[in-house]
Amino acid sequence: MRKRKKGRKLSRKTGPRKALLKSLISALVLKGKIEISEARAKEIAGSTEKYISRAKKADLAARRLLASRLSDKVAKKLIEEIAPKYKERNGGYTRIIKLGQRKTDGARMAIIELVN
């Protein structure tokens, strides 16, 4: 039986896709809220939640993992500012609000934000 692969390709090869997702996650962490296409929002939601859960531990291993996958500025903000806000929360750190279609190409748009 054929098993489906996890994740979306977003019309890119592996390297550019990973770079795009990394920059989108960084923008979400730094700004707290971004407006992007619905597919991109759904794709980064899971990764962002995993990074926040890892940042809640704030031990040396978590710091090294976040610093290796994200920039130092983003990792520092995750550990020092964002993770303490969610100390009592067990997941569900992001919210996706669906908007209408973009006029130029008809892509479904969404706002992804960190829950307060």
C-alpha positions as CSV (number, residue, x, y, z in Angstrom):
1,M,0.0,0.0,0.0
2,R,1.3,3.4,-0.9
3,K,1.9,5.7,2.0
4,R,1.7,9.5,1.6
5,K,4.8,11.6,2.4
6,K,4.5,14.2,5.1
7,G,4.7,17.9,4.3
8,R,4.2,20.1,1.3
9,K,6.7,20.8,-1.5
10,L,5.6,24.4,-2.0
11,S,6.9,24.3,-5.6
12,R,10.5,24.3,-4.5
13,K,13.4,21.9,-4.3
14,T,14.7,20.8,-0.9
15,G,17.3,23.5,-0.1
16,P,15.2,26.5,-1.1
17,R,12.1,25.0,0.7
18,K,14.1,24.5,3.9
19,A,15.4,28.1,3.7
20,L,11.9,29.4,3.1
21,L,10.4,27.6,6.1
22,K,13.3,28.7,8.3
23,S,12.8,32.4,7.3
24,L,9.0,32.1,7.8
25,I,9.5,30.6,11.3
26,S,12.0,33.3,12.1
27,A,9.6,36.0,11.0
28,L,6.8,34.5,13.0
29,V,8.9,34.4,16.2
30,L,10.3,37.9,15.8
31,K,7.0,39.6,14.8
32,G,4.4,37.4,16.5
33,K,2.0,37.5,13.6
34,I,2.4,37.2,9.8
35,E,0.1,37.1,6.8
36,I,1.0,34.4,4.3
37,S,-0.6,31.8,2.1
38,E,-2.7,29.1,3.9
39,A,-0.4,26.3,2.8
40,R,2.7,28.0,4.1
41,A,0.9,28.8,7.4
42,K,-0.1,25.2,7.9
43,E,3.4,24.0,7.0
44,I,5.2,26.2,9.6
45,A,2.7,25.8,12.4
46,G,3.9,22.3,13.5
47,S,7.6,23.2,13.4
48,T,7.0,26.4,15.4
49,E,5.1,24.5,18.1
50,K,7.9,22.0,18.4
51,Y,10.5,24.7,18.7
52,I,8.5,26.5,21.4
53,S,8.1,23.2,23.3
54,R,11.8,22.6,23.1
55,A,12.5,26.2,24.2
56,K,10.4,25.6,27.3
57,K,13.0,23.2,28.6
58,A,15.8,25.9,28.3
59,D,18.6,23.4,29.1
60,L,21.9,23.4,27.2
61,A,20.7,20.7,24.7
62,A,17.6,22.7,23.8
63,R,19.7,25.9,23.4
64,R,22.2,24.1,21.1
65,L,19.4,22.6,19.0
66,L,17.6,25.8,18.5
67,A,20.8,27.7,17.8
68,S,21.8,25.2,15.1
69,R,18.4,25.3,13.3
70,L,17.5,28.9,13.8
71,S,19.5,32.1,14.0
72,D,20.9,33.2,17.4
73,K,18.6,36.1,17.7
74,V,15.5,34.0,17.1
75,A,16.7,31.2,19.5
76,K,17.4,33.7,22.2
77,K,13.9,35.3,21.8
78,L,12.3,31.9,21.9
79,I,14.0,30.8,25.1
80,E,14.0,34.1,27.0
81,E,10.7,35.8,26.0
82,I,8.3,33.4,24.3
83,A,8.7,30.1,26.1
84,P,8.1,31.6,29.6
85,K,4.7,32.9,28.5
86,Y,3.6,29.3,27.7
87,K,5.0,27.6,30.8
88,E,1.6,26.3,31.9
89,R,0.3,25.6,28.4
90,N,0.6,22.1,26.8
91,G,0.7,22.9,23.1
92,G,-1.5,25.0,20.9
93,Y,0.9,28.0,20.7
94,T,-0.1,29.1,17.2
95,R,-3.4,30.2,15.6
96,I,-4.3,30.2,11.9
97,I,-7.0,32.6,10.9
98,K,-8.2,32.0,7.3
99,L,-8.7,35.1,5.1
100,G,-10.1,35.3,1.6
101,Q,-8.3,34.7,-1.7
102,R,-5.5,36.9,-2.9
103,K,-6.7,39.0,-5.9
104,T,-3.6,38.5,-8.1
105,D,-3.3,34.7,-8.2
106,G,-6.3,33.5,-6.2
107,A,-4.2,31.9,-3.4
108,R,-5.9,31.3,-0.1
109,M,-4.4,33.6,2.5
110,A,-4.2,33.2,6.2
111,I,-2.8,35.0,9.3
112,I,-0.7,32.9,11.6
113,E,0.0,34.3,15.0
114,L,1.3,33.2,18.4
115,V,-1.5,32.8,21.0
116,N,-1.4,35.1,24.0
